[in-house]
Amino acid sequence: MPRLRLPRRLAETMLVTVTLMSSAAPVALAGSVGTGAASPAAAPTGRRIRVQCVAHNHKNDQMAISLARAIDASLRGRVATVGLYATDGRFGMICRWHAAWHFYAASVVKVTILSALLLKLQDEHRQMTAAQRNLAWLMITQSDNSAANALWYEVGYYYMQRFLDRAGMSQTRLSPYWGLTQITAHDENLLLTLLSSREPLLDRASRVYVRYLMRHVIYWQRWGVAAGAPKSVVAHIKNGWLPYPPPNYPWEINSLGIFTSGPQVYRISMLTFENPSMAYGIDTIQRAAEVIQRGWNPGDQARVAAGVPNPTWGTPDETIPGSRYRRPARH
């Protein structure tokens, strides 16, 4: 398994991980876990917690333990394979599970395509054309595949890989078909950090532009990690959904989010596979997202509701060749 890298600031600090044998009933988080999510109090004693939460400051150790237990409880019994990497600046915390496991990207890779295009234009000292802006709008806000195809070929394989190298996204494996690019929750969090911090790779205008598009994703595609977010928080979202591979076509359901409130920023990357339906995968993500959102926003009452089934759910995000690729090794 590739080595999981922590942000430098956290790596240089004494950390407390909370993968442990539970010897007492889990500590409840402030507020309820959310509709459809299991209660943290349901976690049995003596059971190994799969999710890890890491606190930067020892005063948040108990909060990290509670959050890890609550996320773990929300995913208990789900048949899907889940990859999670979430970071919060306010409490100095990371939560992760299977963060270096590989999943097919589906349409979340469109954020990487746009970021690579902006870096290419930046290196060439060029501005986006009106045509490129139109394609980028359609690709991100409506998940338009024709627009994605056009920008994928315009960026080219060489510059896609160049962007990944310069962004430090070493776990990501490009495919000739953008939807079959293999990604990890760890690398997707690196991308979200690049877009929401003062990382120098992309200039400020480019970072703001990508977040602007993610903020304006159409409403029926705004499910996933935004579930349970306070209404005071600005959510920048991109999701992906794909039934693959044959013959059973389990669903790959992925969700990325950057959440901002003034200077405070937190990020959630959740990738899932082996979902029997699109709705099941969305529910899996939203169960955990509601727990994280409440854990990192204690006391907030007005919440973004979890996504509800839409007529578009169950329609593949794109058409992928059915026999050329095998399921990726997850670790």
C-alpha positions as CSV (number, residue, x, y, z in Angstrom):
1,M,0.0,0.0,0.0
2,P,1.4,3.5,-0.8
3,R,2.6,5.4,2.2
4,L,0.0,7.8,3.5
5,R,1.4,11.3,3.8
6,L,0.3,13.8,6.4
7,P,0.5,17.6,5.8
8,R,3.8,18.8,6.9
9,R,2.4,20.9,9.8
10,L,0.7,17.8,11.3
11,A,3.6,15.5,10.6
12,E,5.9,17.7,12.6
13,T,3.6,17.6,15.6
14,M,3.0,14.8,18.1
15,L,-0.2,13.1,16.9
16,V,-2.7,11.0,18.6
17,T,-4.4,8.4,16.4
18,V,-7.6,6.8,17.5
19,T,-7.5,3.3,16.0
20,L,-8.1,1.5,19.2
21,M,-10.0,-1.2,21.0
22,S,-13.2,0.4,22.3
23,S,-13.4,-0.4,26.0
24,A,-16.4,1.9,26.8
25,A,-19.5,3.2,25.1
26,P,-18.6,5.8,22.5
27,V,-18.9,9.4,23.5
28,A,-21.8,11.1,21.7
29,L,-21.1,14.1,19.5
30,A,-23.0,17.4,20.0
31,G,-26.3,17.1,18.3
32,S,-27.8,14.1,16.6
33,V,-26.0,12.1,14.0
34,G,-28.5,12.9,11.3
35,T,-31.3,11.2,9.4
36,G,-30.5,7.7,8.3
37,A,-27.2,7.5,10.2
38,A,-26.6,5.0,13.0
39,S,-26.2,6.5,16.5
40,P,-22.6,6.5,17.9
41,A,-24.0,4.9,21.0
42,A,-24.8,1.8,19.0
43,A,-21.2,0.9,18.7
44,P,-20.4,-2.3,20.7
45,T,-17.6,-2.4,23.1
46,G,-14.5,-4.4,22.3
47,R,-14.7,-3.8,18.6
48,R,-11.8,-2.3,16.6
49,I,-12.6,1.1,15.2
50,R,-11.7,1.1,11.5
51,V,-11.8,4.9,11.0
52,Q,-8.9,7.0,12.2
53,C,-9.1,10.6,13.4
54,V,-5.9,12.5,14.2
55,A,-5.9,15.5,16.5
56,H,-3.2,18.2,16.0
57,N,-3.8,19.5,19.5
58,H,-4.1,17.2,22.5
59,K,-7.1,19.2,23.8
60,N,-9.1,17.8,20.9
61,D,-8.1,14.2,21.5
62,Q,-11.5,13.3,23.0
63,M,-13.3,15.0,20.1
64,A,-11.2,13.0,17.7
65,I,-12.0,9.7,19.4
66,S,-15.8,10.5,19.5
67,L,-15.8,11.5,15.8
68,A,-13.9,8.3,14.7
69,R,-16.4,6.2,16.6
70,A,-19.4,8.0,15.2
71,I,-18.1,7.8,11.6
72,D,-17.4,4.1,12.1
73,A,-20.9,3.5,13.5
74,S,-22.5,5.4,10.5
75,L,-20.9,3.0,8.1
76,R,-21.5,-0.2,10.0
77,G,-23.3,-2.8,8.0
78,R,-22.8,-1.1,4.6
79,V,-21.7,-3.4,1.8
80,A,-19.8,-0.7,0.0
81,T,-16.0,-0.3,0.1
82,V,-15.3,3.2,1.4
83,G,-12.3,5.5,1.1
84,L,-12.3,8.6,3.2
85,Y,-10.0,11.6,3.8
86,A,-11.2,14.7,5.6
87,T,-9.3,17.6,7.0
88,D,-10.4,20.5,9.3
89,G,-8.4,23.6,10.0
90,R,-10.5,24.9,12.9
91,F,-9.9,21.8,15.1
92,G,-6.6,20.7,13.4
93,M,-8.0,17.3,12.6
94,I,-7.7,14.6,10.0
95,C,-10.1,11.7,9.6
96,R,-9.3,8.8,7.2
97,W,-10.1,5.3,6.2
98,H,-8.7,3.4,3.3
99,A,-7.3,6.7,2.2
100,A,-4.7,5.2,-0.2
101,W,-7.1,2.6,-1.8
102,H,-7.9,3.1,-5.4
103,F,-11.3,3.8,-6.9
104,Y,-12.5,4.7,-10.4
105,A,-12.9,8.5,-10.5
106,A,-16.0,8.8,-12.6
107,S,-16.8,12.5,-12.9
108,V,-14.9,13.8,-9.8
109,V,-11.9,13.7,-12.1
110,K,-13.4,16.7,-13.9
111,V,-12.0,18.9,-11.2
112,T,-8.5,17.6,-12.0
113,I,-9.1,18.2,-15.7
114,L,-10.0,21.8,-15.1
115,S,-7.1,22.3,-12.7
116,A,-4.7,20.9,-15.2
117,L,-6.0,23.1,-17.9
118,L,-5.6,26.2,-15.7
119,L,-2.0,25.2,-14.9
120,K,-1.2,24.7,-18.6
121,L,-2.6,28.1,-19.5
122,Q,-0.8,29.7,-16.5
123,D,2.5,28.2,-17.7
124,E,1.9,29.4,-21.2
125,H,0.9,32.9,-20.0
126,R,-2.5,32.6,-21.7
127,Q,-6.0,33.4,-20.5
128,M,-9.0,31.1,-20.9
129,T,-11.0,31.6,-24.0
130,A,-14.8,32.1,-24.0
131,A,-15.1,28.6,-25.5
132,Q,-13.0,27.1,-22.7
133,R,-15.0,28.9,-20.1
134,N,-18.3,27.6,-21.5
135,L,-16.9,24.1,-21.6
136,A,-15.6,24.4,-18.0
137,W,-19.0,25.7,-16.8
138,L,-20.8,22.7,-18.4
139,M,-18.3,20.2,-17.2
140,I,-18.4,21.2,-13.6
141,T,-21.8,22.6,-12.9
142,Q,-23.8,20.1,-15.0
143,S,-21.2,17.2,-15.2
144,D,-21.4,17.4,-19.0
145,N,-19.4,14.6,-20.6
146,S,-19.0,16.1,-24.0
147,A,-17.4,19.2,-22.4
148,A,-15.2,17.0,-20.4
149,N,-14.1,15.1,-23.5
150,A,-13.2,18.3,-25.2
151,L,-11.1,19.7,-22.3
152,W,-9.5,16.3,-21.6
153,Y,-8.1,16.1,-25.1
154,E,-7.2,19.8,-25.1
155,V,-5.1,19.4,-21.9
156,G,-3.6,16.1,-23.2
157,Y,-2.2,13.1,-21.3
158,Y,1.2,14.7,-20.9
159,Y,-0.1,17.8,-19.1
160,M,-2.5,15.8,-17.0
161,Q,0.4,13.8,-15.7
162,R,2.5,16.9,-15.3
163,F,-0.2,18.5,-13.1
164,L,-0.5,15.4,-11.0
165,D,3.3,15.3,-10.5
166,R,3.5,19.0,-9.5
167,A,0.5,18.7,-7.2
168,G,2.1,15.7,-5.4
169,M,-0.8,13.4,-6.4
170,S,1.5,10.4,-6.8
171,Q,-1.2,7.8,-6.1
172,T,-3.4,8.8,-9.0
173,R,-3.2,6.6,-12.1
174,L,-4.4,8.1,-15.4
175,S,-6.4,6.1,-17.9
176,P,-7.1,6.7,-21.6
177,Y,-10.7,7.1,-20.4
178,W,-10.9,9.9,-17.9
179,G,-13.7,8.2,-16.0
180,L,-11.5,5.2,-15.4
181,T,-8.7,7.2,-13.9
182,Q,-7.8,5.6,-10.5
183,I,-7.9,7.9,-7.6
184,T,-7.5,7.8,-3.8
185,A,-9.2,9.8,-1.1
186,H,-5.7,11.0,0.0
187,D,-4.9,12.5,-3.4
188,E,-8.3,14.0,-3.8
189,N,-7.8,15.8,-0.5
190,L,-4.5,17.1,-1.8
191,L,-6.4,18.5,-4.8
192,L,-9.0,20.1,-2.6
193,T,-6.3,21.6,-0.4
194,L,-4.5,23.0,-3.4
195,L,-7.8,24.7,-4.4
196,S,-8.6,26.1,-1.0
197,S,-5.3,27.3,0.4
198,R,-2.4,29.5,-0.6
199,E,-0.6,26.6,-2.3
200,P,1.4,28.3,-5.0
201,L,0.8,25.8,-7.9
202,L,-2.3,27.6,-9.2
203,D,-2.7,31.3,-8.8
204,R,-5.4,32.8,-6.7
205,A,-7.7,33.6,-9.6
206,S,-7.6,30.0,-10.8
207,R,-8.3,28.6,-7.4
208,V,-11.3,31.0,-6.9
209,Y,-12.6,30.1,-10.4
210,V,-12.6,26.4,-9.7
211,R,-14.4,26.9,-6.4
212,Y,-16.9,29.2,-8.0
213,L,-17.9,26.5,-10.5
214,M,-18.1,23.9,-7.7
215,R,-20.3,26.2,-5.7
216,H,-22.8,26.4,-8.6
217,V,-23.3,22.7,-9.4
218,I,-26.9,22.1,-10.3
219,Y,-29.2,21.2,-7.4
220,W,-29.9,17.6,-8.3
221,Q,-26.2,16.9,-8.3
222,R,-25.6,18.5,-4.9
223,W,-25.9,15.3,-2.9
224,G,-23.0,13.6,-1.0
225,V,-20.6,15.2,1.4
226,A,-22.6,18.4,1.8
227,A,-25.3,16.5,3.7
228,G,-25.7,17.9,7.2
229,A,-23.5,21.0,6.5
230,P,-24.6,24.2,8.3
231,K,-26.4,26.6,6.0
232,S,-23.9,29.2,7.1
233,V,-21.2,27.3,5.3
234,V,-20.5,27.7,1.6
235,A,-20.3,24.3,0.0
236,H,-18.2,23.6,-3.1
237,I,-19.1,20.2,-4.5
238,K,-18.3,17.8,-7.3
239,N,-19.7,14.2,-7.4
240,G,-19.3,11.3,-9.7
241,W,-21.3,8.1,-10.4
242,L,-20.6,5.1,-12.6
243,P,-21.8,1.5,-12.8
244,Y,-18.6,-0.5,-13.5
245,P,-17.3,-3.1,-14.3
246,P,-19.4,-5.8,-16.0
247,P,-21.0,-8.2,-15.6
248,N,-22.6,-7.0,-12.4
249,Y,-22.1,-3.3,-12.8
250,P,-21.8,-2.3,-9.1
251,W,-21.8,1.5,-8.7
252,E,-18.8,3.7,-8.1
253,I,-20.2,6.7,-6.1
254,N,-17.8,9.5,-5.2
255,S,-18.2,12.9,-3.6
256,L,-15.7,15.8,-3.0
257,G,-16.4,19.0,-1.0
258,I,-14.6,22.1,0.1
259,F,-16.5,24.0,2.9
260,T,-15.7,27.6,3.8
261,S,-17.0,30.0,6.5
262,G,-14.9,33.1,6.6
263,P,-11.3,32.0,7.2
264,Q,-12.3,28.5,8.3
265,V,-12.0,25.7,5.7
266,Y,-12.6,22.0,5.9
267,R,-12.5,19.4,3.2
268,I,-14.1,16.0,2.7
269,S,-13.3,13.3,0.1
270,M,-15.3,10.1,0.0
271,L,-15.0,7.4,-2.6
272,T,-17.2,4.2,-2.6
273,F,-17.4,1.0,-4.6
274,E,-19.6,-2.1,-4.7
275,N,-22.8,-0.2,-4.2
276,P,-25.8,-2.2,-5.4
277,S,-27.4,1.1,-6.7
278,M,-26.7,4.8,-7.1
279,A,-29.1,5.7,-4.3
280,Y,-27.4,3.2,-1.9
281,G,-23.9,4.7,-2.6
282,I,-25.2,8.2,-2.0
283,D,-26.8,7.1,1.2
284,T,-23.6,5.5,2.4
285,I,-21.7,8.8,1.8
286,Q,-24.4,11.0,3.3
287,R,-24.5,8.9,6.5
288,A,-20.8,9.5,7.2
289,A,-21.0,13.1,5.9
290,E,-23.7,14.1,8.4
291,V,-21.6,12.8,11.2
292,I,-18.5,14.7,10.1
293,Q,-20.5,17.9,9.5
294,R,-22.0,17.8,12.9
295,G,-18.8,16.9,14.6
296,W,-16.9,19.8,13.0
297,N,-19.8,22.3,13.4
298,P,-21.1,21.7,16.9
299,G,-24.0,23.9,18.0
300,D,-25.1,24.8,14.5
301,Q,-28.8,24.0,14.0
302,A,-29.8,25.0,10.4
303,R,-28.5,22.1,8.3
304,V,-28.4,21.2,4.6
305,A,-30.7,18.3,4.1
306,A,-29.4,15.0,2.7
307,G,-30.0,14.5,-1.0
308,V,-33.3,12.7,-1.8
309,P,-33.8,10.4,-4.8
310,N,-34.1,12.2,-8.1
311,P,-35.3,10.9,-11.5
312,T,-31.7,11.3,-12.7
313,W,-30.4,8.9,-10.1
314,G,-29.6,5.5,-11.6
315,T,-28.6,7.0,-15.0
316,P,-24.8,6.5,-15.6
317,D,-22.7,9.6,-15.6
318,E,-20.9,8.4,-18.7
319,T,-20.5,5.5,-21.0
320,I,-17.4,3.4,-20.5
321,P,-16.1,0.5,-22.7
322,G,-17.3,-2.6,-21.0
323,S,-14.5,-5.2,-21.3
324,R,-11.1,-3.6,-21.6
325,Y,-10.5,-2.7,-17.9
326,R,-10.6,-4.7,-14.8
327,R,-11.5,-3.6,-11.3
328,P,-8.5,-1.8,-9.8
329,A,-6.6,-3.3,-6.9
330,R,-7.9,-1.3,-3.9
331,H,-4.7,-1.4,-2.0
